């Protein structure tokens, strides 16, 4: 999971610099974002190597961003 999440973390940091040109209340609302691992899980118990693992992604797009381009990223 860490090998998959690491590049997503890099992308999340890059997205923090993107801002929409549309008028918004407050600068924080103007940004793009990606939350990696808001929820995560694996295994059935401690001290057991899990057969699978998962984590969530929450991507907030700006109106100027193209969905297909962002999905490819």
C-alpha angles and dihedrals in degrees: 000000000000092000090054096042097048098071089042088056089053090051090048091056091048091051092057089074094056117098131182120235090219116106113262137169104255131358095260091064090056095063134096117230147182122199111200117201103003082152125021139165147168143159133023099252143355118282090030124111104233122232091214141011136191143187135186130244123206112190120185113198131205117227092247094057120097112232096216092050092050093046089052090052 
